[in-house]
Amino acid sequence: MKEKRGFTLLEMIVTVAILFVLLTILMPTMSGFASSANDQISDANLELLNFATHSYASFHEIENRDIFENIKEDEDRQQLLVSDGLIEQAVHPTGEGDYCWNITDQKWIRFIDSTAVGCGGEYKPTANPDGSLTPEAVKTPEPTTYPSAKPLPTYIPSAYQKACEASKGTFDIVNETCSCPAGYVLEKEIIVDGGKKKACMTTAEYMCEKSGGKYDLQANSCLCEGELIPNEQGNMCVYDSVKASKDKCEADGGAWIEENGKGYCKYKDDQPFYIDEDNPNFVYAAKQLGSGDPIDFSVLNDIESLESLKEKKANLSIGSYFHYQGNVYRVHNYSYKLDDSTNLSEFVKGNNLFNISKPEYSNNKAYFVNEYVLYNGTWYMPKDQGGGVSSTPAQGGQWQECGTNLDDFNENNSCKLK
C-alpha cells in the first residue's frame, strides 16, 4: 500500500515567496487605478465649481472686480453659490488637498500640500476708474484652461427672464418663475417662444384694464371709452347707465327729457315707449303677454298707461305691466289699488315696481325672480329669495349670472327665458 505524502517545508516556503512577489508587483498598479479615478472626479468637480462661479458673475453682471469681493474664506464663497442655487452643496476633491479661489486669475484651483500654492492673490482691474482700458488689458485675453481641457460654458439669460426683469420682476433661474415687487401683480400676459407667460404690471394698470379701460403709462391714468366712465378715484372704469340710455334713446329717434334730476326717453305720440328687443325683460314680458316663438313684440302694444289705469281705478296685480313717461314697469311684490288720490310720479318711485326700460342695478332697490338686472355690462337674475335681493350682483350667492347677450341666455338653463 502506497503511503500519502504532504507538502514539505521547503515547498511551502517557495510557494509563499512566489505569492509575495506577485502581490508586490500588482499593488502599485491597483493603487494607480484608484488614484486616477479620484483625480478624474476631482477635476470634474473643479470644472463644475468654476462654471457655477462664472455663471454667478454673468447673472449678477459682475465686471472689473473680484467675483467674491469682501468674502475672505473659501467655504463662505462656495456657500454663496449654494444659496444662489448654482450648486447643491459645497464641493471638495475626492482625493488629497482641497479647492481654493485664485483671486488673481479669478478661478478655482486645486492644491495638494499645506502651502496652498496659487491660492489667494490680488485682483488687478482691467480698466481705469474712468472706464478706459489699461495698456496691459488692450489685448485679446486667452481662454481659461481647465483640467478637462473643455471651454467654460457661458450663461445666457432666457427670453422669459429678460421679459420678467424688463417688467420690474425678479426671475428665479432654478424654478424659472417670475415674482413681482410691491405695487405690481403678475398678470401681464406675454408670448415667449410661442407660449403664454405672465410678467409684472402695476396694480393701477391691472385694475384699469380689468374694468375695460386702457391704461396710459405716460400719464398714469385710466382711459375709458363708449359707455364706460372713470370712477371717483379715476383708477378704473364703471358702466355709465345714464349715458347709455340717453345715447340709445337719441339713436332710436326719441328725445331725452330730464326732470327732477332724472332723465327718461320720450318718443312720438303713437309710440308711448321704446321696445328694446335686446333687453331680456321685454322678451320675458312679450312671452308673459301671449307671444310664442319667434317672439312677437307687437303684443306689448296692449300694455296700458298708468294714467288710464288710474282713471279706471284699476287693481295692479303682481306680474302686471304698465307704461309711464316712456318707461315700462312691472309690479313685482304685492298688488296695488289705484284711486284718485294716487300720486303717479311718487308711485313709480316705490320699491314695489321694476322699471324694465331701465334695468341697470340700483343699490337702493330690491329685485325678484324673472327680473333681469344689468350690472357692468352683464345680465344677472336674482335667485328665488322670497323677500327679494338687494345685494350687488355677482356669480353665486343670491344672483345667477346670465351673460352679456340673449344668446348666452339660451345656453344657460338657469336664465333661459320662459
Secondary structure, 3 states (H helix, E strand, C coil): CCCCCCCCHHHHHHHHHHHHHHHHHHHHHHHHHHHHHHHHHHHHHHHHHHHHHHHHHHHCCCCCCCCCCCCCCHHHHHHHHHHCCCCCCCCCCCCCCEEEEECCCCEEEEECCCCCCCCECCCCCCECCCCCECHHHCCCCCCCCCCCCCCCCCCCCCHHHHHHHHCCCEEECCCCEEECCCCEEEEEEEEECCEEEEEEEEHHHHHHHHCCCEEECCCCEEECCCCEEECCCCCCEEECHHHHHHHHHHHCCCEEEEECCEEEEECCCCCCCCCCCCCHHHHHHHHHCCCCCCCCHHHHHHCCEHHHHHHCCCEECCCCEEEECCEEEEECCCCEECCCCCCHHHHCCCCCEEECCCCECCCCCCECCCCCEEECCEEEEECCCCCCECCCCCCECCEEEEECCHHHHHHCCCCCCC
